Amino acid sequence: MTDERFNELLNGPLAHPMMPFMITRLSLALKAVVDATGKAGEDALEAHCWERQSLDDHHQDADGPGDPVY
């Protein structure tokens, strides 16, 4: 998928003026993609989440309690 098409989807059918609904649409889209890609998709999501959690834990340890890094 090209970046242009990806942005069209983000700004089109996945967009919503109320942020909670947009987040829900993005979450459901992510689940659909993971389900469609099977074990490889599940592993990729797990790896991404593990990396994010490690970064958040590192920043919390360095800076003390606070907001996670995005």
mmCIF file of the N, C-alpha and C atoms, coordinates in Angstrom:
data_MODEL
# 
_entry.id   MODEL 
# 
loop_
_atom_site.group_PDB 
_atom_site.id 
_atom_site.type_symbol 
_atom_site.label_atom_id 
_atom_site.label_alt_id 
_atom_site.label_comp_id 
_atom_site.label_asym_id 
_atom_site.label_entity_id 
_atom_site.label_seq_id 
_atom_site.pdbx_PDB_ins_code 
_atom_site.Cartn_x 
_atom_site.Cartn_y 
_atom_site.Cartn_z 
_atom_site.occupancy 
_atom_site.B_iso_or_equiv 
_atom_site.pdbx_formal_charge 
_atom_site.auth_seq_id 
_atom_site.auth_comp_id 
_atom_site.auth_asym_id 
_atom_site.auth_atom_id 
_atom_site.pdbx_PDB_model_num 
ATOM 1   N N  . MET A 1 1  ? 0.855   -1.181  0.000  1.00 0.00 ? 1  MET A N  1 
ATOM 2   C CA . MET A 1 1  ? 0.000   0.000   0.000  1.00 0.00 ? 1  MET A CA 1 
ATOM 3   C C  . MET A 1 1  ? 0.896   1.237   0.000  1.00 0.00 ? 1  MET A C  1 
ATOM 4   N N  . THR A 1 2  ? 0.555   2.165   -0.836 1.00 0.00 ? 2  THR A N  1 
ATOM 5   C CA . THR A 1 2  ? 1.340   3.403   -0.893 1.00 0.00 ? 2  THR A CA 1 
ATOM 6   C C  . THR A 1 2  ? 0.999   4.291   0.302  1.00 0.00 ? 2  THR A C  1 
ATOM 7   N N  . ASP A 1 3  ? 1.912   5.192   0.619  1.00 0.00 ? 3  ASP A N  1 
ATOM 8   C CA . ASP A 1 3  ? 1.651   6.162   1.687  1.00 0.00 ? 3  ASP A CA 1 
ATOM 9   C C  . ASP A 1 3  ? 0.427   7.007   1.353  1.00 0.00 ? 3  ASP A C  1 
ATOM 10  N N  . GLU A 1 4  ? 0.311   7.352   0.074  1.00 0.00 ? 4  GLU A N  1 
ATOM 11  C CA . GLU A 1 4  ? -0.827  8.174   -0.352 1.00 0.00 ? 4  GLU A CA 1 
ATOM 12  C C  . GLU A 1 4  ? -2.156  7.458   -0.072 1.00 0.00 ? 4  GLU A C  1 
ATOM 13  N N  . ARG A 1 5  ? -2.240  6.175   -0.434 1.00 0.00 ? 5  ARG A N  1 
ATOM 14  C CA . ARG A 1 5  ? -3.483  5.427   -0.199 1.00 0.00 ? 5  ARG A CA 1 
ATOM 15  C C  . ARG A 1 5  ? -3.728  5.256   1.293  1.00 0.00 ? 5  ARG A C  1 
ATOM 16  N N  . PHE A 1 6  ? -2.684  4.996   2.058  1.00 0.00 ? 6  PHE A N  1 
ATOM 17  C CA . PHE A 1 6  ? -2.818  4.856   3.501  1.00 0.00 ? 6  PHE A CA 1 
ATOM 18  C C  . PHE A 1 6  ? -3.405  6.126   4.105  1.00 0.00 ? 6  PHE A C  1 
ATOM 19  N N  . ASN A 1 7  ? -2.878  7.272   3.698  1.00 0.00 ? 7  ASN A N  1 
ATOM 20  C CA . ASN A 1 7  ? -3.388  8.552   4.193  1.00 0.00 ? 7  ASN A CA 1 
ATOM 21  C C  . ASN A 1 7  ? -4.817  8.809   3.752  1.00 0.00 ? 7  ASN A C  1 
ATOM 22  N N  . GLU A 1 8  ? -5.171  8.376   2.534  1.00 0.00 ? 8  GLU A N  1 
ATOM 23  C CA . GLU A 1 8  ? -6.559  8.508   2.079  1.00 0.00 ? 8  GLU A CA 1 
ATOM 24  C C  . GLU A 1 8  ? -7.502  7.733   2.999  1.00 0.00 ? 8  GLU A C  1 
ATOM 25  N N  . LEU A 1 9  ? -7.099  6.535   3.403  1.00 0.00 ? 9  LEU A N  1 
ATOM 26  C CA . LEU A 1 9  ? -7.928  5.725   4.302  1.00 0.00 ? 9  LEU A CA 1 
ATOM 27  C C  . LEU A 1 9  ? -8.010  6.363   5.688  1.00 0.00 ? 9  LEU A C  1 
ATOM 28  N N  . LEU A 1 10 ? -6.862  6.845   6.186  1.00 0.00 ? 10 LEU A N  1 
ATOM 29  C CA . LEU A 1 10 ? -6.863  7.500   7.505  1.00 0.00 ? 10 LEU A CA 1 
ATOM 30  C C  . LEU A 1 10 ? -7.745  8.737   7.520  1.00 0.00 ? 10 LEU A C  1 
ATOM 31  N N  . ASN A 1 11 ? -7.708  9.498   6.446  1.00 0.00 ? 11 ASN A N  1 
ATOM 32  C CA . ASN A 1 11 ? -8.472  10.743  6.379  1.00 0.00 ? 11 ASN A CA 1 
ATOM 33  C C  . ASN A 1 11 ? -9.868  10.553  5.805  1.00 0.00 ? 11 ASN A C  1 
ATOM 34  N N  . GLY A 1 12 ? -10.188 9.343   5.370  1.00 0.00 ? 12 GLY A N  1 
ATOM 35  C CA . GLY A 1 12 ? -11.491 9.046   4.789  1.00 0.00 ? 12 GLY A CA 1 
ATOM 36  C C  . GLY A 1 12 ? -12.322 8.166   5.710  1.00 0.00 ? 12 GLY A C  1 
ATOM 37  N N  . PRO A 1 13 ? -12.458 6.876   5.361  1.00 0.00 ? 13 PRO A N  1 
ATOM 38  C CA . PRO A 1 13 ? -13.350 5.994   6.113  1.00 0.00 ? 13 PRO A CA 1 
ATOM 39  C C  . PRO A 1 13 ? -12.956 5.749   7.573  1.00 0.00 ? 13 PRO A C  1 
ATOM 40  N N  . LEU A 1 14 ? -11.687 5.941   7.913  1.00 0.00 ? 14 LEU A N  1 
ATOM 41  C CA . LEU A 1 14 ? -11.278 5.741   9.305  1.00 0.00 ? 14 LEU A CA 1 
ATOM 42  C C  . LEU A 1 14 ? -11.387 7.013   10.140 1.00 0.00 ? 14 LEU A C  1 
ATOM 43  N N  . ALA A 1 15 ? -11.586 8.145   9.492  1.00 0.00 ? 15 ALA A N  1 
ATOM 44  C CA . ALA A 1 15 ? -11.664 9.426   10.198 1.00 0.00 ? 15 ALA A CA 1 
ATOM 45  C C  . ALA A 1 15 ? -13.033 9.608   10.849 1.00 0.00 ? 15 ALA A C  1 
ATOM 46  N N  . HIS A 1 16 ? -13.045 10.357  11.919 1.00 0.00 ? 16 HIS A N  1 
ATOM 47  C CA . HIS A 1 16 ? -14.288 10.733  12.607 1.00 0.00 ? 16 HIS A CA 1 
ATOM 48  C C  . HIS A 1 16 ? -13.992 12.012  13.377 1.00 0.00 ? 16 HIS A C  1 
ATOM 49  N N  . PRO A 1 17 ? -14.924 12.951  13.411 1.00 0.00 ? 17 PRO A N  1 
ATOM 50  C CA . PRO A 1 17 ? -14.646 14.215  14.105 1.00 0.00 ? 17 PRO A CA 1 
ATOM 51  C C  . PRO A 1 17 ? -14.469 14.068  15.619 1.00 0.00 ? 17 PRO A C  1 
ATOM 52  N N  . MET A 1 18 ? -15.008 13.003  16.199 1.00 0.00 ? 18 MET A N  1 
ATOM 53  C CA . MET A 1 18 ? -14.849 12.785  17.642 1.00 0.00 ? 18 MET A CA 1 
ATOM 54  C C  . MET A 1 18 ? -13.739 11.759  17.858 1.00 0.00 ? 18 MET A C  1 
ATOM 55  N N  . MET A 1 19 ? -12.689 12.172  18.546 1.00 0.00 ? 19 MET A N  1 
ATOM 56  C CA . MET A 1 19 ? -11.492 11.357  18.714 1.00 0.00 ? 19 MET A CA 1 
ATOM 57  C C  . MET A 1 19 ? -11.768 9.946   19.254 1.00 0.00 ? 19 MET A C  1 
ATOM 58  N N  . PRO A 1 20 ? -12.641 9.758   20.249 1.00 0.00 ? 20 PRO A N  1 
ATOM 59  C CA . PRO A 1 20 ? -12.866 8.382   20.719 1.00 0.00 ? 20 PRO A CA 1 
ATOM 60  C C  . PRO A 1 20 ? -13.379 7.449   19.621 1.00 0.00 ? 20 PRO A C  1 
ATOM 61  N N  . PHE A 1 21 ? -14.209 7.980   18.724 1.00 0.00 ? 21 PHE A N  1 
ATOM 62  C CA . PHE A 1 21 ? -14.718 7.148   17.636 1.00 0.00 ? 21 PHE A CA 1 
ATOM 63  C C  . PHE A 1 21 ? -13.631 6.864   16.603 1.00 0.00 ? 21 PHE A C  1 
ATOM 64  N N  . MET A 1 22 ? -12.759 7.829   16.364 1.00 0.00 ? 22 MET A N  1 
ATOM 65  C CA . MET A 1 22 ? -11.658 7.590   15.434 1.00 0.00 ? 22 MET A CA 1 
ATOM 66  C C  . MET A 1 22 ? -10.718 6.527   15.997 1.00 0.00 ? 22 MET A C  1 
ATOM 67  N N  . ILE A 1 23 ? -10.435 6.596   17.290 1.00 0.00 ? 23 ILE A N  1 
ATOM 68  C CA . ILE A 1 23 ? -9.571  5.595   17.918 1.00 0.00 ? 23 ILE A CA 1 
ATOM 69  C C  . ILE A 1 23 ? -10.213 4.214   17.823 1.00 0.00 ? 23 ILE A C  1 
ATOM 70  N N  . THR A 1 24 ? -11.526 4.139   18.017 1.00 0.00 ? 24 THR A N  1 
ATOM 71  C CA . THR A 1 24 ? -12.228 2.863   17.889 1.00 0.00 ? 24 THR A CA 1 
ATOM 72  C C  . THR A 1 24 ? -12.111 2.327   16.473 1.00 0.00 ? 24 THR A C  1 
ATOM 73  N N  . ARG A 1 25 ? -12.301 3.192   15.471 1.00 0.00 ? 25 ARG A N  1 
ATOM 74  C CA . ARG A 1 25 ? -12.178 2.761   14.078 1.00 0.00 ? 25 ARG A CA 1 
ATOM 75  C C  . ARG A 1 25 ? -10.766 2.266   13.781 1.00 0.00 ? 25 ARG A C  1 
ATOM 76  N N  . LEU A 1 26 ? -9.766  2.963   14.270 1.00 0.00 ? 26 LEU A N  1 
ATOM 77  C CA . LEU A 1 26 ? -8.383  2.539   14.060 1.00 0.00 ? 26 LEU A CA 1 
ATOM 78  C C  . LEU A 1 26 ? -8.097  1.207   14.755 1.00 0.00 ? 26 LEU A C  1 
ATOM 79  N N  . SER A 1 27 ? -8.626  1.039   15.949 1.00 0.00 ? 27 SER A N  1 
ATOM 80  C CA . SER A 1 27 ? -8.428  -0.212  16.683 1.00 0.00 ? 27 SER A CA 1 
ATOM 81  C C  . SER A 1 27 ? -9.066  -1.383  15.956 1.00 0.00 ? 27 SER A C  1 
ATOM 82  N N  . LEU A 1 28 ? -10.275 -1.184  15.442 1.00 0.00 ? 28 LEU A N  1 
ATOM 83  C CA . LEU A 1 28 ? -10.958 -2.252  14.706 1.00 0.00 ? 28 LEU A CA 1 
ATOM 84  C C  . LEU A 1 28 ? -10.234 -2.563  13.394 1.00 0.00 ? 28 LEU A C  1 
ATOM 85  N N  . ALA A 1 29 ? -9.691  -1.534  12.752 1.00 0.00 ? 29 ALA A N  1 
ATOM 86  C CA . ALA A 1 29 ? -8.923  -1.753  11.522 1.00 0.00 ? 29 ALA A CA 1 
ATOM 87  C C  . ALA A 1 29 ? -7.659  -2.560  11.826 1.00 0.00 ? 29 ALA A C  1 
ATOM 88  N N  . LEU A 1 30 ? -6.980  -2.219  12.922 1.00 0.00 ? 30 LEU A N  1 
ATOM 89  C CA . LEU A 1 30 ? -5.785  -2.960  13.317 1.00 0.00 ? 30 LEU A CA 1 
ATOM 90  C C  . LEU A 1 30 ? -6.128  -4.417  13.591 1.00 0.00 ? 30 LEU A C  1 
ATOM 91  N N  . LYS A 1 31 ? -7.209  -4.671  14.286 1.00 0.00 ? 31 LYS A N  1 
ATOM 92  C CA . LYS A 1 31 ? -7.621  -6.052  14.571 1.00 0.00 ? 31 LYS A CA 1 
ATOM 93  C C  . LYS A 1 31 ? -7.913  -6.809  13.283 1.00 0.00 ? 31 LYS A C  1 
ATOM 94  N N  . ALA A 1 32 ? -8.590  -6.161  12.334 1.00 0.00 ? 32 ALA A N  1 
ATOM 95  C CA . ALA A 1 32 ? -8.899  -6.813  11.057 1.00 0.00 ? 32 ALA A CA 1 
ATOM 96  C C  . ALA A 1 32 ? -7.619  -7.193  10.314 1.00 0.00 ? 32 ALA A C  1 
ATOM 97  N N  . VAL A 1 33 ? -6.630  -6.314  10.331 1.00 0.00 ? 33 VAL A N  1 
ATOM 98  C CA . VAL A 1 33 ? -5.368  -6.594  9.648  1.00 0.00 ? 33 VAL A CA 1 
ATOM 99  C C  . VAL A 1 33 ? -4.631  -7.726  10.356 1.00 0.00 ? 33 VAL A C  1 
ATOM 100 N N  . VAL A 1 34 ? -4.572  -7.686  11.679 1.00 0.00 ? 34 VAL A N  1 
ATOM 101 C CA . VAL A 1 34 ? -3.898  -8.753  12.427 1.00 0.00 ? 34 VAL A CA 1 
ATOM 102 C C  . VAL A 1 34 ? -4.593  -10.082 12.185 1.00 0.00 ? 34 VAL A C  1 
ATOM 103 N N  . ASP A 1 35 ? -5.918  -10.098 12.223 1.00 0.00 ? 35 ASP A N  1 
ATOM 104 C CA . ASP A 1 35 ? -6.650  -11.338 11.975 1.00 0.00 ? 35 ASP A CA 1 
ATOM 105 C C  . ASP A 1 35 ? -6.393  -11.871 10.564 1.00 0.00 ? 35 ASP A C  1 
ATOM 106 N N  . ALA A 1 36 ? -6.293  -10.973 9.592  1.00 0.00 ? 36 ALA A N  1 
ATOM 107 C CA . ALA A 1 36 ? -6.093  -11.381 8.204  1.00 0.00 ? 36 ALA A CA 1 
ATOM 108 C C  . ALA A 1 36 ? -4.685  -11.909 7.950  1.00 0.00 ? 36 ALA A C  1 
ATOM 109 N N  . THR A 1 37 ? -3.725  -11.481 8.746  1.00 0.00 ? 37 THR A N  1 
ATOM 110 C CA . THR A 1 37 ? -2.341  -11.900 8.510  1.00 0.00 ? 37 THR A CA 1 
ATOM 111 C C  . THR A 1 37 ? -1.929  -13.100 9.351  1.00 0.00 ? 37 THR A C  1 
ATOM 112 N N  . GLY A 1 38 ? -2.822  -13.559 10.214 1.00 0.00 ? 38 GLY A N  1 
ATOM 113 C CA . GLY A 1 38 ? -2.547  -14.770 10.983 1.00 0.00 ? 38 GLY A CA 1 
ATOM 114 C C  . GLY A 1 38 ? -1.429  -14.605 11.998 1.00 0.00 ? 38 GLY A C  1 
ATOM 115 N N  . LYS A 1 39 ? -0.664  -15.678 12.170 1.00 0.00 ? 39 LYS A N  1 
ATOM 116 C CA . LYS A 1 39 ? 0.383   -15.729 13.202 1.00 0.00 ? 39 LYS A CA 1 
ATOM 117 C C  . LYS A 1 39 ? 1.433   -14.642 13.010 1.00 0.00 ? 39 LYS A C  1 
ATOM 118 N N  . ALA A 1 40 ? 1.798   -14.340 11.759 1.00 0.00 ? 40 ALA A N  1 
ATOM 119 C CA . ALA A 1 40 ? 2.805   -13.304 11.506 1.00 0.00 ? 40 ALA A CA 1 
ATOM 120 C C  . ALA A 1 40 ? 2.309   -11.944 11.993 1.00 0.00 ? 40 ALA A C  1 
ATOM 121 N N  . GLY A 1 41 ? 1.031   -11.656 11.784 1.00 0.00 ? 41 GLY A N  1 
ATOM 122 C CA . GLY A 1 41 ? 0.461   -10.398 12.256 1.00 0.00 ? 41 GLY A CA 1 
ATOM 123 C C  . GLY A 1 41 ? 0.399   -10.333 13.770 1.00 0.00 ? 41 GLY A C  1 
ATOM 124 N N  . GLU A 1 42 ? 0.021   -11.440 14.378 1.00 0.00 ? 42 GLU A N  1 
ATOM 125 C CA . GLU A 1 42 ? -0.015  -11.498 15.841 1.00 0.00 ? 42 GLU A CA 1 
ATOM 126 C C  . GLU A 1 42 ? 1.376   -11.273 16.420 1.00 0.00 ? 42 GLU A C  1 
ATOM 127 N N  . ASP A 1 43 ? 2.361   -11.934 15.826 1.00 0.00 ? 43 ASP A N  1 
ATOM 128 C CA . ASP A 1 43 ? 3.742   -11.788 16.308 1.00 0.00 ? 43 ASP A CA 1 
ATOM 129 C C  . ASP A 1 43 ? 4.242   -10.355 16.142 1.00 0.00 ? 43 ASP A C  1 
ATOM 130 N N  . ALA A 1 44 ? 3.893   -9.730  15.011 1.00 0.00 ? 44 ALA A N  1 
ATOM 131 C CA . ALA A 1 44 ? 4.324   -8.348  14.770 1.00 0.00 ? 44 ALA A CA 1 
ATOM 132 C C  . ALA A 1 44 ? 3.692   -7.411  15.789 1.00 0.00 ? 44 ALA A C  1 
ATOM 133 N N  . LEU A 1 45 ? 2.407   -7.599  16.090 1.00 0.00 ? 45 LEU A N  1 
ATOM 134 C CA . LEU A 1 45 ? 1.744   -6.752  17.076 1.00 0.00 ? 45 LEU A CA 1 
ATOM 135 C C  . LEU A 1 45 ? 2.342   -6.960  18.464 1.00 0.00 ? 45 LEU A C  1 
ATOM 136 N N  . GLU A 1 46 ? 2.581   -8.207  18.834 1.00 0.00 ? 46 GLU A N  1 
ATOM 137 C CA . GLU A 1 46 ? 3.198   -8.503  20.131 1.00 0.00 ? 46 GLU A CA 1 
ATOM 138 C C  . GLU A 1 46 ? 4.578   -7.851  20.235 1.00 0.00 ? 46 GLU A C  1 
ATOM 139 N N  . ALA A 1 47 ? 5.377   -7.952  19.167 1.00 0.00 ? 47 ALA A N  1 
ATOM 140 C CA . ALA A 1 47 ? 6.717   -7.368  19.181 1.00 0.00 ? 47 ALA A CA 1 
ATOM 141 C C  . ALA A 1 47 ? 6.642   -5.846  19.302 1.00 0.00 ? 47 ALA A C  1 
ATOM 142 N N  . HIS A 1 48 ? 5.718   -5.227  18.580 1.00 0.00 ? 48 HIS A N  1 
ATOM 143 C CA . HIS A 1 48 ? 5.567   -3.774  18.646 1.00 0.00 ? 48 HIS A CA 1 
ATOM 144 C C  . HIS A 1 48 ? 5.169   -3.350  20.067 1.00 0.00 ? 48 HIS A C  1 
ATOM 145 N N  . CYS A 1 49 ? 4.220   -4.058  20.635 1.00 0.00 ? 49 CYS A N  1 
ATOM 146 C CA . CYS A 1 49 ? 3.759   -3.714  21.987 1.00 0.00 ? 49 CYS A CA 1 
ATOM 147 C C  . CYS A 1 49 ? 4.860   -3.936  23.020 1.00 0.00 ? 49 CYS A C  1 
ATOM 148 N N  . TRP A 1 50 ? 5.639   -5.000  22.865 1.00 0.00 ? 50 TRP A N  1 
ATOM 149 C CA . TRP A 1 50 ? 6.747   -5.275  23.783 1.00 0.00 ? 50 TRP A CA 1 
ATOM 150 C C  . TRP A 1 50 ? 7.762   -4.142  23.731 1.00 0.00 ? 50 TRP A C  1 
ATOM 151 N N  . GLU A 1 51 ? 8.080   -3.686  22.490 1.00 0.00 ? 51 GLU A N  1 
ATOM 152 C CA . GLU A 1 51 ? 9.037   -2.594  22.332 1.00 0.00 ? 51 GLU A CA 1 
ATOM 153 C C  . GLU A 1 51 ? 8.508   -1.303  22.959 1.00 0.00 ? 51 GLU A C  1 
ATOM 154 N N  . ARG A 1 52 ? 7.229   -0.986  22.732 1.00 0.00 ? 52 ARG A N  1 
ATOM 155 C CA . ARG A 1 52 ? 6.633   0.224   23.318 1.00 0.00 ? 52 ARG A CA 1 
ATOM 156 C C  . ARG A 1 52 ? 6.670   0.155   24.839 1.00 0.00 ? 52 ARG A C  1 
ATOM 157 N N  . GLN A 1 53 ? 6.317   -1.014  25.389 1.00 0.00 ? 53 GLN A N  1 
ATOM 158 C CA . GLN A 1 53 ? 6.307   -1.173  26.841 1.00 0.00 ? 53 GLN A CA 1 
ATOM 159 C C  . GLN A 1 53 ? 7.712   -1.013  27.413 1.00 0.00 ? 53 GLN A C  1 
ATOM 160 N N  . SER A 1 54 ? 8.697   -1.567  26.718 1.00 0.00 ? 54 SER A N  1 
ATOM 161 C CA . SER A 1 54 ? 10.086  -1.429  27.168 1.00 0.00 ? 54 SER A CA 1 
ATOM 162 C C  . SER A 1 54 ? 10.515  0.029   27.166 1.00 0.00 ? 54 SER A C  1 
ATOM 163 N N  . LEU A 1 55 ? 10.159  0.775   26.113 1.00 0.00 ? 55 LEU A N  1 
ATOM 164 C CA . LEU A 1 55 ? 10.492  2.202   26.065 1.00 0.00 ? 55 LEU A CA 1 
ATOM 165 C C  . LEU A 1 55 ? 9.791   2.969   27.180 1.00 0.00 ? 55 LEU A C  1 
ATOM 166 N N  . ASP A 1 56 ? 8.516   2.677   27.399 1.00 0.00 ? 56 ASP A N  1 
ATOM 167 C CA . ASP A 1 56 ? 7.772   3.354   28.460 1.00 0.00 ? 56 ASP A CA 1 
ATOM 168 C C  . ASP A 1 56 ? 8.387   3.054   29.822 1.00 0.00 ? 56 ASP A C  1 
ATOM 169 N N  . ASP A 1 57 ? 8.745   1.788   30.047 1.00 0.00 ? 57 ASP A N  1 
ATOM 170 C CA . ASP A 1 57 ? 9.356   1.406   31.322 1.00 0.00 ? 57 ASP A CA 1 
ATOM 171 C C  . ASP A 1 57 ? 10.698  2.113   31.503 1.00 0.00 ? 57 ASP A C  1 
ATOM 172 N N  . HIS A 1 58 ? 11.480  2.191   30.439 1.00 0.00 ? 58 HIS A N  1 
ATOM 173 C CA . HIS A 1 58 ? 12.785  2.855   30.502 1.00 0.00 ? 58 HIS A CA 1 
ATOM 174 C C  . HIS A 1 58 ? 12.614  4.332   30.849 1.00 0.00 ? 58 HIS A C  1 
ATOM 175 N N  . HIS A 1 59 ? 11.678  5.001   30.197 1.00 0.00 ? 59 HIS A N  1 
ATOM 176 C CA . HIS A 1 59 ? 11.472  6.423   30.454 1.00 0.00 ? 59 HIS A CA 1 
ATOM 177 C C  . HIS A 1 59 ? 10.921  6.658   31.856 1.00 0.00 ? 59 HIS A C  1 
ATOM 178 N N  . GLN A 1 60 ? 10.084  5.763   32.344 1.00 0.00 ? 60 GLN A N  1 
ATOM 179 C CA . GLN A 1 60 ? 9.569   5.893   33.708 1.00 0.00 ? 60 GLN A CA 1 
ATOM 180 C C  . GLN A 1 60 ? 10.697  5.743   34.709 1.00 0.00 ? 60 GLN A C  1 
ATOM 181 N N  . ASP A 1 61 ? 11.591  4.768   34.467 1.00 0.00 ? 61 ASP A N  1 
ATOM 182 C CA . ASP A 1 61 ? 12.713  4.553   35.382 1.00 0.00 ? 61 ASP A CA 1 
ATOM 183 C C  . ASP A 1 61 ? 13.645  5.757   35.388 1.00 0.00 ? 61 ASP A C  1 
ATOM 184 N N  . ALA A 1 62 ? 13.863  6.357   34.206 1.00 0.00 ? 62 ALA A N  1 
ATOM 185 C CA . ALA A 1 62 ? 14.796  7.481   34.093 1.00 0.00 ? 62 ALA A CA 1 
ATOM 186 C C  . ALA A 1 62 ? 14.204  8.766   34.632 1.00 0.00 ? 62 ALA A C  1 
ATOM 187 N N  . ASP A 1 63 ? 12.940  8.998   34.390 1.00 0.00 ? 63 ASP A N  1 
ATOM 188 C CA . ASP A 1 63 ? 12.303  10.265  34.727 1.00 0.00 ? 63 ASP A CA 1 
ATOM 189 C C  . ASP A 1 63 ? 11.365  10.189  35.927 1.00 0.00 ? 63 ASP A C  1 
ATOM 190 N N  . GLY A 1 64 ? 11.128  9.029   36.423 1.00 0.00 ? 64 GLY A N  1 
ATOM 191 C CA . GLY A 1 64 ? 10.134  8.860   37.468 1.00 0.00 ? 64 GLY A CA 1 
ATOM 192 C C  . GLY A 1 64 ? 8.756   8.723   36.836 1.00 0.00 ? 64 GLY A C  1 
ATOM 193 N N  . PRO A 1 65 ? 7.719   8.605   37.630 1.00 0.00 ? 65 PRO A N  1 
ATOM 194 C CA . PRO A 1 65 ? 6.379   8.430   37.092 1.00 0.00 ? 65 PRO A CA 1 
ATOM 195 C C  . PRO A 1 65 ? 6.009   9.590   36.173 1.00 0.00 ? 65 PRO A C  1 
ATOM 196 N N  . GLY A 1 66 ? 5.308   9.263   35.137 1.00 0.00 ? 66 GLY A N  1 
ATOM 197 C CA . GLY A 1 66 ? 4.887   10.290  34.210 1.00 0.00 ? 66 GLY A CA 1 
ATOM 198 C C  . GLY A 1 66 ? 4.161   9.687   33.030 1.00 0.00 ? 66 GLY A C  1 
ATOM 199 N N  . ASP A 1 67 ? 3.881   10.516  32.054 1.00 0.00 ? 67 ASP A N  1 
ATOM 200 C CA . ASP A 1 67 ? 3.175   10.069  30.872 1.00 0.00 ? 67 ASP A CA 1 
ATOM 201 C C  . ASP A 1 67 ? 4.101   9.210   30.002 1.00 0.00 ? 67 ASP A C  1 
ATOM 202 N N  . PRO A 1 68 ? 3.557   8.189   29.337 1.00 0.00 ? 68 PRO A N  1 
ATOM 203 C CA . PRO A 1 68 ? 4.379   7.405   28.430 1.00 0.00 ? 68 PRO A CA 1 
ATOM 204 C C  . PRO A 1 68 ? 4.808   8.238   27.231 1.00 0.00 ? 68 PRO A C  1 
ATOM 205 N N  . VAL A 1 69 ? 5.883   7.810   26.588 1.00 0.00 ? 69 VAL A N  1 
ATOM 206 C CA . VAL A 1 69 ? 6.383   8.485   25.398 1.00 0.00 ? 69 VAL A CA 1 
ATOM 207 C C  . VAL A 1 69 ? 5.665   7.921   24.186 1.00 0.00 ? 69 VAL A C  1 
ATOM 208 N N  . TYR A 1 70 ? 5.194   8.790   23.294 1.00 0.00 ? 70 TYR A N  1 
ATOM 209 C CA . TYR A 1 70 ? 4.444   8.324   22.117 1.00 0.00 ? 70 TYR A CA 1 
ATOM 210 C C  . TYR A 1 70 ? 5.260   8.419   20.873 1.00 0.00 ? 70 TYR A C  1 
# 
